[in-house]
Amino acid sequence: MSEFEGERIAKVIARAGICSRREAERLIEDGRVKLNGAVLKSAAVNVTPKDLVTVNGKPLPQKEETKLWRYHKPAGLVVSNNDPEGRPTIFDKLRQQLPRVISIGRLDINTEGLLLLTNDGELARYLELPATGWIRRYRVRAYGRVDDAGLARIAKGVEIEGVKYGPVEGKVETSQGDNQWLSIAIREGKNREVKKICEYLGLKVNRLIRTSFGPFMLGDMARGAIEEVPPKVMKSNIGTGFFKDSHADRRRKVQKS
């Protein structure tokens, strides 16, 4: 088996909705997981769809068809399964509405707007990669003023505190008192990228809303609303080639990107 084939067994168990990845590792330590009929002694094993994995004597449920959801994340929620500070998470809010899902990228606790969720880890990794080329668009309300010269600087890409940021599209939409509304578009989605770009321009962000991620739009979704993307729409926007690839080919595509 090459390094690109299969996934770690604990991750596969978690993806099947049995338990969390950490809990799956504990099940393996307790000898409650078998791989092709043999009790597994370590979680450091990759498995493919051809392998038979059983937990407590029962085979894993078949992997569900890949699904994608649009979610209008409200401010005040953490995009994490477990927050060490005990703050409410999006998964706490959505647990009764969705199966086990993964966020495609993250939004800060105070950032609002479009967050994509999926039940397919490979798809999440693929769409997060800068090489995928998807633009993330935001509306930003910020204290201060920015001129055309400042917007021209970020359009070429800048380096801030040793971190290089690619070209950023910026435009002033309106001014309200001491605040301006701007539209900002980025491709990389580095940690707190929009806020750091604004601070570089001398602005202090006081509201940040993601309005689109690639071809998927927030539109007029109500805050806190969740909507599944129809399979045909999902595949036409992502590209049917990704879904036609075999499991191993898809992992190679993610690794090479």
PyRosetta script that sets phi, psi and omega in degrees:
from pyrosetta import init, pose_from_sequence

init()
pose = pose_from_sequence("MSEFEGERIAKVIARAGICSRREAERLIEDGRVKLNGAVLKSAAVNVTPKDLVTVNGKPLPQKEETKLWRYHKPAGLVVSNNDPEGRPTIFDKLRQQLPRVISIGRLDINTEGLLLLTNDGELARYLELPATGWIRRYRVRAYGRVDDAGLARIAKGVEIEGVKYGPVEGKVETSQGDNQWLSIAIREGKNREVKKICEYLGLKVNRLIRTSFGPFMLGDMARGAIEEVPPKVMKSNIGTGFFKDSHADRRRKVQKS")
pose.set_psi(1, 129.7)
pose.set_omega(1, 179.3)
pose.set_phi(2, -79.6)
pose.set_psi(2, 169.6)
pose.set_omega(2, -178.5)
pose.set_phi(3, -66.1)
pose.set_psi(3, -16.9)
pose.set_omega(3, -178.1)
pose.set_phi(4, -90.3)
pose.set_psi(4, -12.4)
pose.set_omega(4, -175.0)
pose.set_phi(5, -86.7)
pose.set_psi(5, 138.3)
pose.set_omega(5, 174.6)
pose.set_phi(6, 73.7)
pose.set_psi(6, -178.5)
pose.set_omega(6, 177.6)
pose.set_phi(7, -135.0)
pose.set_psi(7, 159.0)
pose.set_omega(7, 176.2)
pose.set_phi(8, -56.8)
pose.set_psi(8, 137.7)
pose.set_omega(8, -172.4)
pose.set_phi(9, -61.9)
pose.set_psi(9, -36.7)
pose.set_omega(9, 179.6)
pose.set_phi(10, -63.2)
pose.set_psi(10, -36.3)
pose.set_omega(10, 179.2)
pose.set_phi(11, -68.8)
pose.set_psi(11, -39.0)
pose.set_omega(11, 178.4)
pose.set_phi(12, -63.2)
pose.set_psi(12, -42.9)
pose.set_omega(12, 178.6)
pose.set_phi(13, -62.5)
pose.set_psi(13, -43.5)
pose.set_omega(13, 179.3)
pose.set_phi(14, -64.2)
pose.set_psi(14, -41.8)
pose.set_omega(14, -179.4)
pose.set_phi(15, -63.9)
pose.set_psi(15, -25.9)
pose.set_omega(15, 179.1)
pose.set_phi(16, -77.6)
pose.set_psi(16, -5.0)
pose.set_omega(16, 176.8)
pose.set_phi(17, 85.3)
pose.set_psi(17, 11.4)
pose.set_omega(17, -179.1)
pose.set_phi(18, -70.8)
pose.set_psi(18, -45.9)
pose.set_omega(18, -176.5)
pose.set_phi(19, -170.0)
pose.set_psi(19, -175.9)
pose.set_omega(19, 176.7)
pose.set_phi(20, -76.1)
pose.set_psi(20, 166.8)
pose.set_omega(20, 179.6)
pose.set_phi(21, -62.1)
pose.set_psi(21, -42.0)
pose.set_omega(21, -179.6)
pose.set_phi(22, -65.3)
pose.set_psi(22, -39.9)
pose.set_omega(22, 177.8)
pose.set_phi(23, -66.3)
pose.set_psi(23, -34.7)
pose.set_omega(23, 177.8)
pose.set_phi(24, -63.7)
pose.set_psi(24, -38.6)
pose.set_omega(24, 177.8)
pose.set_phi(25, -63.7)
pose.set_psi(25, -36.5)
pose.set_omega(25, 177.5)
pose.set_phi(26, -68.4)
pose.set_psi(26, -37.9)
pose.set_omega(26, 177.0)
pose.set_phi(27, -61.2)
pose.set_psi(27, -39.4)
pose.set_omega(27, 178.6)
pose.set_phi(28, -65.3)
pose.set_psi(28, -43.9)
pose.set_omega(28, 178.1)
pose.set_phi(29, -60.4)
pose.set_psi(29, -31.7)
pose.set_omega(29, -179.3)
pose.set_phi(30, -83.8)
pose.set_psi(30, 0.6)
pose.set_omega(30, 178.0)
pose.set_phi(31, 74.9)
pose.set_psi(31, 24.2)
pose.set_omega(31, -176.4)
pose.set_phi(32, -99.9)
pose.set_psi(32, 6.4)
pose.set_omega(32, 179.9)
pose.set_phi(33, -120.3)
pose.set_psi(33, 133.3)
pose.set_omega(33, 176.4)
pose.set_phi(34, -118.1)
pose.set_psi(34, 144.5)
pose.set_omega(34, 175.6)
pose.set_phi(35, -119.7)
pose.set_psi(35, 113.8)
pose.set_omega(35, -178.1)
pose.set_phi(36, 53.5)
pose.set_psi(36, 40.3)
pose.set_omega(36, 174.4)
pose.set_phi(37, 91.0)
pose.set_psi(37, -10.1)
pose.set_omega(37, -178.2)
pose.set_phi(38, -107.0)
pose.set_psi(38, 137.1)
pose.set_omega(38, 177.9)
pose.set_phi(39, -62.9)
pose.set_psi(39, 130.5)
pose.set_omega(39, -177.3)
pose.set_phi(40, -85.5)
pose.set_psi(40, 136.3)
pose.set_omega(40, -177.6)
pose.set_phi(41, -107.4)
pose.set_psi(41, -12.0)
pose.set_omega(41, -178.3)
pose.set_phi(42, -144.0)
pose.set_psi(42, 148.4)
pose.set_omega(42, 177.2)
pose.set_phi(43, -85.7)
pose.set_psi(43, -5.7)
pose.set_omega(43, -178.5)
pose.set_phi(44, -81.6)
pose.set_psi(44, 56.9)
pose.set_omega(44, -177.0)
pose.set_phi(45, -136.4)
pose.set_psi(45, 136.3)
pose.set_omega(45, 174.0)
pose.set_phi(46, -97.0)
pose.set_psi(46, 143.0)
pose.set_omega(46, 177.4)
pose.set_phi(47, -128.0)
pose.set_psi(47, 155.9)
pose.set_omega(47, 177.4)
pose.set_phi(48, -118.1)
pose.set_psi(48, 171.1)
pose.set_omega(48, 178.4)
pose.set_phi(49, -59.1)
pose.set_psi(49, -18.6)
pose.set_omega(49, -180.0)
pose.set_phi(50, -76.9)
pose.set_psi(50, -19.2)
pose.set_omega(50, -178.2)
pose.set_phi(51, -81.5)
pose.set_psi(51, 149.4)
pose.set_omega(51, 176.7)
pose.set_phi(52, -102.6)
pose.set_psi(52, 116.2)
pose.set_omega(52, 178.9)
pose.set_phi(53, -112.5)
pose.set_psi(53, 129.0)
pose.set_omega(53, 176.0)
pose.set_phi(54, -123.2)
pose.set_psi(54, 143.9)
pose.set_omega(54, 176.7)
pose.set_phi(55, -123.5)
pose.set_psi(55, 121.6)
pose.set_omega(55, -176.0)
pose.set_phi(56, 54.4)
pose.set_psi(56, 37.6)
pose.set_omega(56, 176.1)
pose.set_phi(57, 83.2)
pose.set_psi(57, -0.9)
pose.set_omega(57, -177.7)
pose.set_phi(58, -114.4)
pose.set_psi(58, 134.1)
pose.set_omega(58, 178.7)
pose.set_phi(59, -67.4)
pose.set_psi(59, 153.5)
pose.set_omega(59, 178.2)
pose.set_phi(60, -66.0)
pose.set_psi(60, 144.9)
pose.set_omega(60, 174.1)
pose.set_phi(61, -63.9)
pose.set_psi(61, 150.4)
pose.set_omega(61, -179.7)
pose.set_phi(62, -62.5)
pose.set_psi(62, 145.1)
pose.set_omega(62, -179.8)
pose.set_phi(63, -61.7)
pose.set_psi(63, 132.4)
pose.set_omega(63, -179.9)
pose.set_phi(64, -73.1)
pose.set_psi(64, 159.0)
pose.set_omega(64, 174.9)
pose.set_phi(65, -60.9)
pose.set_psi(65, 142.9)
pose.set_omega(65, 179.6)
pose.set_phi(66, -59.9)
pose.set_psi(66, 131.8)
pose.set_omega(66, 178.6)
pose.set_phi(67, -130.6)
pose.set_psi(67, 156.4)
pose.set_omega(67, -179.0)
pose.set_phi(68, -136.4)
pose.set_psi(68, 138.3)
pose.set_omega(68, 178.6)
pose.set_phi(69, -125.7)
pose.set_psi(69, 146.7)
pose.set_omega(69, 167.7)
pose.set_phi(70, -98.5)
pose.set_psi(70, 135.0)
pose.set_omega(70, -179.0)
pose.set_phi(71, -132.1)
pose.set_psi(71, 130.7)
pose.set_omega(71, 174.7)
pose.set_phi(72, -91.0)
pose.set_psi(72, 93.6)
pose.set_omega(72, -176.8)
pose.set_phi(73, -71.3)
pose.set_psi(73, 127.2)
pose.set_omega(73, 173.7)
pose.set_phi(74, -80.6)
pose.set_psi(74, 160.2)
pose.set_omega(74, 171.8)
pose.set_phi(75, -67.5)
pose.set_psi(75, 151.9)
pose.set_omega(75, 176.6)
pose.set_phi(76, 97.3)
pose.set_psi(76, -0.3)
pose.set_omega(76, 178.7)
pose.set_phi(77, -114.8)
pose.set_psi(77, 140.2)
pose.set_omega(77, 178.7)
pose.set_phi(78, -90.5)
pose.set_psi(78, 138.7)
pose.set_omega(78, 176.7)
pose.set_phi(79, -92.1)
pose.set_psi(79, 79.7)
pose.set_omega(79, -178.3)
pose.set_phi(80, -161.7)
pose.set_psi(80, 151.2)
pose.set_omega(80, 177.1)
pose.set_phi(81, -74.4)
pose.set_psi(81, -35.4)
pose.set_omega(81, -179.5)
pose.set_phi(82, -138.0)
pose.set_psi(82, 123.5)
pose.set_omega(82, 178.7)
pose.set_phi(83, -105.6)
pose.set_psi(83, 121.8)
pose.set_omega(83, -177.5)
pose.set_phi(84, -61.9)
pose.set_psi(84, -21.3)
pose.set_omega(84, 179.8)
pose.set_phi(85, -90.7)
pose.set_psi(85, -0.7)
pose.set_omega(85, 177.2)
pose.set_phi(86, 75.4)
pose.set_psi(86, 18.7)
pose.set_omega(86, 179.7)
pose.set_phi(87, -78.2)
pose.set_psi(87, 153.6)
pose.set_omega(87, 179.9)
pose.set_phi(88, -64.8)
pose.set_psi(88, 143.5)
pose.set_omega(88, -178.5)
pose.set_phi(89, -116.4)
pose.set_psi(89, 163.6)
pose.set_omega(89, 177.3)
pose.set_phi(90, -64.0)
pose.set_psi(90, -31.3)
pose.set_omega(90, -177.2)
pose.set_phi(91, -73.2)
pose.set_psi(91, -28.8)
pose.set_omega(91, 172.4)
pose.set_phi(92, -61.6)
pose.set_psi(92, -42.8)
pose.set_omega(92, -176.9)
pose.set_phi(93, -71.4)
pose.set_psi(93, -32.3)
pose.set_omega(93, -171.7)
pose.set_phi(94, -101.2)
pose.set_psi(94, -1.7)
pose.set_omega(94, -173.6)
pose.set_phi(95, -55.9)
pose.set_psi(95, -35.4)
pose.set_omega(95, -178.2)
pose.set_phi(96, -83.0)
pose.set_psi(96, -11.9)
pose.set_omega(96, -175.5)
pose.set_phi(97, -105.4)
pose.set_psi(97, -23.2)
pose.set_omega(97, -173.5)
pose.set_phi(98, -130.3)
pose.set_psi(98, 158.0)
pose.set_omega(98, 169.1)
pose.set_phi(99, -73.4)
pose.set_psi(99, -172.8)
pose.set_omega(99, 176.7)
pose.set_phi(100, -63.6)
pose.set_psi(100, 123.1)
pose.set_omega(100, -177.3)
pose.set_phi(101, -130.4)
pose.set_psi(101, 167.7)
pose.set_omega(101, -179.4)
pose.set_phi(102, -124.5)
pose.set_psi(102, 140.2)
pose.set_omega(102, 175.4)
pose.set_phi(103, -82.6)
pose.set_psi(103, 143.6)
pose.set_omega(103, 175.3)
pose.set_phi(104, -92.8)
pose.set_psi(104, 98.2)
pose.set_omega(104, -171.4)
pose.set_phi(105, 76.1)
pose.set_psi(105, -172.0)
pose.set_omega(105, -177.7)
pose.set_phi(106, -137.6)
pose.set_psi(106, 162.1)
pose.set_omega(106, 169.4)
pose.set_phi(107, -126.4)
pose.set_psi(107, 141.3)
pose.set_omega(107, 177.6)
pose.set_phi(108, -60.4)
pose.set_psi(108, 162.2)
pose.set_omega(108, -176.6)
pose.set_phi(109, -56.2)
pose.set_psi(109, -36.4)
pose.set_omega(109, -177.0)
pose.set_phi(110, -94.9)
pose.set_psi(110, 1.1)
pose.set_omega(110, 178.4)
pose.set_phi(111, -88.4)
pose.set_psi(111, 137.4)
pose.set_omega(111, -179.3)
pose.set_phi(112, -105.9)
pose.set_psi(112, 175.6)
pose.set_omega(112, 167.8)
pose.set_phi(113, 106.3)
pose.set_psi(113, -156.3)
pose.set_omega(113, -169.0)
pose.set_phi(114, -73.4)
pose.set_psi(114, 125.5)
pose.set_omega(114, 172.5)
pose.set_phi(115, -129.7)
pose.set_psi(115, 127.7)
pose.set_omega(115, 177.2)
pose.set_phi(116, -91.4)
pose.set_psi(116, 138.3)
pose.set_omega(116, 179.5)
pose.set_phi(117, -125.7)
pose.set_psi(117, 146.3)
pose.set_omega(117, 179.7)
pose.set_phi(118, -146.5)
pose.set_psi(118, 160.6)
pose.set_omega(118, 173.9)
pose.set_phi(119, -97.6)
pose.set_psi(119, 7.8)
pose.set_omega(119, -174.8)
pose.set_phi(120, -118.5)
pose.set_psi(120, 108.2)
pose.set_omega(120, -178.1)
pose.set_phi(121, -62.8)
pose.set_psi(121, -35.4)
pose.set_omega(121, 179.2)
pose.set_phi(122, -64.7)
pose.set_psi(122, -41.8)
pose.set_omega(122, 178.7)
pose.set_phi(123, -63.9)
pose.set_psi(123, -42.2)
pose.set_omega(123, 179.1)
pose.set_phi(124, -59.2)
pose.set_psi(124, -47.4)
pose.set_omega(124, -179.4)
pose.set_phi(125, -63.7)
pose.set_psi(125, -40.6)
pose.set_omega(125, -178.1)
pose.set_phi(126, -62.8)
pose.set_psi(126, -44.2)
pose.set_omega(126, -176.3)
pose.set_phi(127, -77.3)
pose.set_psi(127, -19.3)
pose.set_omega(127, 177.9)
pose.set_phi(128, -78.0)
pose.set_psi(128, -22.2)
pose.set_omega(128, -173.8)
pose.set_phi(129, -69.2)
pose.set_psi(129, 133.9)
pose.set_omega(129, 176.0)
pose.set_phi(130, -56.6)
pose.set_psi(130, -30.4)
pose.set_omega(130, -179.1)
pose.set_phi(131, -63.6)
pose.set_psi(131, -22.1)
pose.set_omega(131, 177.4)
pose.set_phi(132, -65.4)
pose.set_psi(132, -27.4)
pose.set_omega(132, 172.3)
pose.set_phi(133, 81.6)
pose.set_psi(133, 12.6)
pose.set_omega(133, -178.0)
pose.set_phi(134, -78.5)
pose.set_psi(134, 134.9)
pose.set_omega(134, 179.1)
pose.set_phi(135, -85.1)
pose.set_psi(135, 135.8)
pose.set_omega(135, 172.7)
pose.set_phi(136, -104.4)
pose.set_psi(136, 124.2)
pose.set_omega(136, -178.5)
pose.set_phi(137, -110.8)
pose.set_psi(137, 140.8)
pose.set_omega(137, -177.4)
pose.set_phi(138, -133.7)
pose.set_psi(138, 151.5)
pose.set_omega(138, 164.1)
pose.set_phi(139, -106.6)
pose.set_psi(139, 132.5)
pose.set_omega(139, -173.6)
pose.set_phi(140, -126.8)
pose.set_psi(140, 127.9)
pose.set_omega(140, 169.3)
pose.set_phi(141, -103.8)
pose.set_psi(141, 124.3)
pose.set_omega(141, -174.6)
pose.set_phi(142, -139.5)
pose.set_psi(142, 145.4)
pose.set_omega(142, 176.6)
pose.set_phi(143, -80.9)
pose.set_psi(143, 129.7)
pose.set_omega(143, 179.0)
pose.set_phi(144, 122.6)
pose.set_psi(144, -171.5)
pose.set_omega(144, -178.5)
pose.set_phi(145, -133.7)
pose.set_psi(145, 141.7)
pose.set_omega(145, 175.4)
pose.set_phi(146, -129.1)
pose.set_psi(146, 142.9)
pose.set_omega(146, -178.7)
pose.set_phi(147, -108.7)
pose.set_psi(147, 177.5)
pose.set_omega(147, -177.9)
pose.set_phi(148, -62.6)
pose.set_psi(148, -32.5)
pose.set_omega(148, -180.0)
pose.set_phi(149, -64.6)
pose.set_psi(149, -39.5)
pose.set_omega(149, 178.3)
pose.set_phi(150, -65.7)
pose.set_psi(150, -42.7)
pose.set_omega(150, 179.0)
pose.set_phi(151, -65.8)
pose.set_psi(151, -32.4)
pose.set_omega(151, 178.6)
pose.set_phi(152, -68.2)
pose.set_psi(152, -34.8)
pose.set_omega(152, 179.7)
pose.set_phi(153, -64.6)
pose.set_psi(153, -46.4)
pose.set_omega(153, -177.4)
pose.set_phi(154, -72.7)
pose.set_psi(154, -20.5)
pose.set_omega(154, 178.9)
pose.set_phi(155, -65.3)
pose.set_psi(155, -21.6)
pose.set_omega(155, -180.0)
pose.set_phi(156, -95.5)
pose.set_psi(156, -6.2)
pose.set_omega(156, -174.6)
pose.set_phi(157, 92.3)
pose.set_psi(157, 144.2)
pose.set_omega(157, -177.8)
pose.set_phi(158, -138.6)
pose.set_psi(158, 164.8)
pose.set_omega(158, 173.6)
pose.set_phi(159, -115.5)
pose.set_psi(159, 126.2)
pose.set_omega(159, -178.0)
pose.set_phi(160, -127.5)
pose.set_psi(160, 118.8)
pose.set_omega(160, 179.1)
pose.set_phi(161, 52.4)
pose.set_psi(161, 42.3)
pose.set_omega(161, 175.9)
pose.set_phi(162, 82.8)
pose.set_psi(162, -1.4)
pose.set_omega(162, 179.5)
pose.set_phi(163, -105.6)
pose.set_psi(163, 128.5)
pose.set_omega(163, -179.8)
pose.set_phi(164, -91.8)
pose.set_psi(164, 129.2)
pose.set_omega(164, 178.2)
pose.set_phi(165, -113.7)
pose.set_psi(165, 136.8)
pose.set_omega(165, 179.9)
pose.set_phi(166, -71.7)
pose.set_psi(166, -179.8)
pose.set_omega(166, -179.8)
pose.set_phi(167, -53.8)
pose.set_psi(167, 137.7)
pose.set_omega(167, -179.3)
pose.set_phi(168, -123.1)
pose.set_psi(168, 129.0)
pose.set_omega(168, 175.0)
pose.set_phi(169, -87.2)
pose.set_psi(169, 124.7)
pose.set_omega(169, 179.8)
pose.set_phi(170, -134.5)
pose.set_psi(170, 141.2)
pose.set_omega(170, -179.4)
pose.set_phi(171, -151.1)
pose.set_psi(171, 135.1)
pose.set_omega(171, 175.7)
pose.set_phi(172, -81.8)
pose.set_psi(172, 126.0)
pose.set_omega(172, 179.4)
pose.set_phi(173, -91.2)
pose.set_psi(173, -57.3)
pose.set_omega(173, -178.9)
pose.set_phi(174, -147.6)
pose.set_psi(174, 164.6)
pose.set_omega(174, 174.0)
pose.set_phi(175, -121.1)
pose.set_psi(175, 136.9)
pose.set_omega(175, 178.8)
pose.set_phi(176, -134.6)
pose.set_psi(176, 101.6)
pose.set_omega(176, -177.8)
pose.set_phi(177, 60.8)
pose.set_psi(177, -123.6)
pose.set_omega(177, -179.5)
pose.set_phi(178, -89.1)
pose.set_psi(178, 3.3)
pose.set_omega(178, -178.6)
pose.set_phi(179, -110.2)
pose.set_psi(179, 154.1)
pose.set_omega(179, 172.0)
pose.set_phi(180, -124.6)
pose.set_psi(180, 144.2)
pose.set_omega(180, 168.5)
pose.set_phi(181, -97.9)
pose.set_psi(181, 128.9)
pose.set_omega(181, 178.7)
pose.set_phi(182, -123.7)
pose.set_psi(182, 155.8)
pose.set_omega(182, 167.3)
pose.set_phi(183, -107.4)
pose.set_psi(183, 131.5)
pose.set_omega(183, -177.6)
pose.set_phi(184, -127.9)
pose.set_psi(184, 135.7)
pose.set_omega(184, 177.5)
pose.set_phi(185, -129.6)
pose.set_psi(185, 129.4)
pose.set_omega(185, 179.7)
pose.set_phi(186, -130.5)
pose.set_psi(186, 162.9)
pose.set_omega(186, 179.0)
pose.set_phi(187, -113.9)
pose.set_psi(187, -24.9)
pose.set_omega(187, -172.4)
pose.set_phi(188, -90.0)
pose.set_psi(188, -40.1)
pose.set_omega(188, -179.7)
pose.set_phi(189, 69.0)
pose.set_psi(189, 39.9)
pose.set_omega(189, 177.2)
pose.set_phi(190, -69.0)
pose.set_psi(190, 166.0)
pose.set_omega(190, -175.6)
pose.set_phi(191, -55.0)
pose.set_psi(191, 121.5)
pose.set_omega(191, 177.5)
pose.set_phi(192, 53.4)
pose.set_psi(192, 34.0)
pose.set_omega(192, -173.2)
pose.set_phi(193, -60.2)
pose.set_psi(193, -48.2)
pose.set_omega(193, -176.8)
pose.set_phi(194, -62.2)
pose.set_psi(194, -44.6)
pose.set_omega(194, -179.0)
pose.set_phi(195, -64.4)
pose.set_psi(195, -39.5)
pose.set_omega(195, -179.9)
pose.set_phi(196, -69.4)
pose.set_psi(196, -36.9)
pose.set_omega(196, 176.6)
pose.set_phi(197, -63.2)
pose.set_psi(197, -43.4)
pose.set_omega(197, 179.9)
pose.set_phi(198, -65.2)
pose.set_psi(198, -40.5)
pose.set_omega(198, 177.5)
pose.set_phi(199, -63.0)
pose.set_psi(199, -36.9)
pose.set_omega(199, 176.9)
pose.set_phi(200, -60.4)
pose.set_psi(200, -32.7)
pose.set_omega(200, 179.7)
pose.set_phi(201, -85.9)
pose.set_psi(201, 0.8)
pose.set_omega(201, 179.7)
pose.set_phi(202, 86.0)
pose.set_psi(202, 19.5)
pose.set_omega(202, -178.6)
pose.set_phi(203, -107.2)
pose.set_psi(203, 150.2)
pose.set_omega(203, 174.9)
pose.set_phi(204, -115.2)
pose.set_psi(204, 112.5)
pose.set_omega(204, -176.3)
pose.set_phi(205, -71.6)
pose.set_psi(205, 130.3)
pose.set_omega(205, 174.6)
pose.set_phi(206, -122.6)
pose.set_psi(206, -2.4)
pose.set_omega(206, 169.7)
pose.set_phi(207, -158.4)
pose.set_psi(207, 135.7)
pose.set_omega(207, -177.1)
pose.set_phi(208, -138.8)
pose.set_psi(208, 122.9)
pose.set_omega(208, -175.7)
pose.set_phi(209, -128.2)
pose.set_psi(209, 120.9)
pose.set_omega(209, 174.4)
pose.set_phi(210, -83.8)
pose.set_psi(210, 124.7)
pose.set_omega(210, -175.7)
pose.set_phi(211, -100.9)
pose.set_psi(211, -19.7)
pose.set_omega(211, 177.9)
pose.set_phi(212, -160.1)
pose.set_psi(212, 156.1)
pose.set_omega(212, 174.8)
pose.set_phi(213, -135.5)
pose.set_psi(213, 105.1)
pose.set_omega(213, -174.4)
pose.set_phi(214, 60.7)
pose.set_psi(214, -133.9)
pose.set_omega(214, -177.8)
pose.set_phi(215, -80.5)
pose.set_psi(215, -4.9)
pose.set_omega(215, -176.1)
pose.set_phi(216, -94.1)
pose.set_psi(216, 129.4)
pose.set_omega(216, -171.6)
pose.set_phi(217, -111.4)
pose.set_psi(217, 149.6)
pose.set_omega(217, 173.5)
pose.set_phi(218, -71.4)
pose.set_psi(218, -39.9)
pose.set_omega(218, 179.1)
pose.set_phi(219, 58.4)
pose.set_psi(219, -140.2)
pose.set_omega(219, -177.8)
pose.set_phi(220, -102.3)
pose.set_psi(220, 26.0)
pose.set_omega(220, 177.7)
pose.set_phi(221, -58.6)
pose.set_psi(221, 137.6)
pose.set_omega(221, 176.8)
pose.set_phi(222, -69.5)
pose.set_psi(222, 149.7)
pose.set_omega(222, 178.0)
pose.set_phi(223, -59.2)
pose.set_psi(223, 128.5)
pose.set_omega(223, -179.0)
pose.set_phi(224, 88.8)
pose.set_psi(224, -4.0)
pose.set_omega(224, -178.6)
pose.set_phi(225, -76.6)
pose.set_psi(225, 151.3)
pose.set_omega(225, 177.6)
pose.set_phi(226, -131.6)
pose.set_psi(226, 133.1)
pose.set_omega(226, -179.5)
pose.set_phi(227, -138.5)
pose.set_psi(227, 132.0)
pose.set_omega(227, 175.8)
pose.set_phi(228, -75.5)
pose.set_psi(228, 137.7)
pose.set_omega(228, 174.9)
pose.set_phi(229, -80.4)
pose.set_psi(229, 125.5)
pose.set_omega(229, 179.2)
pose.set_phi(230, -54.6)
pose.set_psi(230, 138.6)
pose.set_omega(230, -177.0)
pose.set_phi(231, -51.0)
pose.set_psi(231, -41.6)
pose.set_omega(231, -179.1)
pose.set_phi(232, -65.0)
pose.set_psi(232, -39.7)
pose.set_omega(232, 178.7)
pose.set_phi(233, -66.7)
pose.set_psi(233, -43.0)
pose.set_omega(233, 179.1)
pose.set_phi(234, -59.1)
pose.set_psi(234, -50.0)
pose.set_omega(234, -175.4)
pose.set_phi(235, -69.3)
pose.set_psi(235, -36.6)
pose.set_omega(235, -179.4)
pose.set_phi(236, -68.4)
pose.set_psi(236, -31.6)
pose.set_omega(236, -179.5)
pose.set_phi(237, -83.9)
pose.set_psi(237, -33.1)
pose.set_omega(237, -179.4)
pose.set_phi(238, -86.1)
pose.set_psi(238, -33.5)
pose.set_omega(238, -177.3)
pose.set_phi(239, 111.9)
pose.set_psi(239, 121.3)
pose.set_omega(239, -176.1)
pose.set_phi(240, -64.8)
pose.set_psi(240, -22.6)
pose.set_omega(240, -179.6)
pose.set_phi(241, -58.7)
pose.set_psi(241, -37.7)
pose.set_omega(241, 180.0)
pose.set_phi(242, -61.4)
pose.set_psi(242, -37.9)
pose.set_omega(242, -175.9)
pose.set_phi(243, -82.3)
pose.set_psi(243, -21.2)
pose.set_omega(243, 179.3)
pose.set_phi(244, -83.4)
pose.set_psi(244, -20.8)
pose.set_omega(244, -179.9)
pose.set_phi(245, -63.4)
pose.set_psi(245, 152.9)
pose.set_omega(245, 172.8)
pose.set_phi(246, -71.1)
pose.set_psi(246, 167.7)
pose.set_omega(246, 179.1)
pose.set_phi(247, -54.6)
pose.set_psi(247, -48.1)
pose.set_omega(247, -178.1)
pose.set_phi(248, -66.2)
pose.set_psi(248, -41.6)
pose.set_omega(248, 179.9)
pose.set_phi(249, -62.5)
pose.set_psi(249, -39.1)
pose.set_omega(249, -179.8)
pose.set_phi(250, -65.7)
pose.set_psi(250, -38.4)
pose.set_omega(250, 178.1)
pose.set_phi(251, -66.7)
pose.set_psi(251, -37.9)
pose.set_omega(251, 176.1)
pose.set_phi(252, -62.4)
pose.set_psi(252, -39.7)
pose.set_omega(252, -179.8)
pose.set_phi(253, -63.0)
pose.set_psi(253, -40.9)
pose.set_omega(253, 178.8)
pose.set_phi(254, -67.8)
pose.set_psi(254, -43.5)
pose.set_omega(254, -177.1)
pose.set_phi(255, -65.5)
pose.set_psi(255, -36.4)
pose.set_omega(255, -177.0)
pose.set_phi(256, -78.8)
pose.set_psi(256, -22.8)
pose.set_omega(256, -175.6)
pose.set_phi(257, -72.4)
pose.dump_pdb("model.pdb")
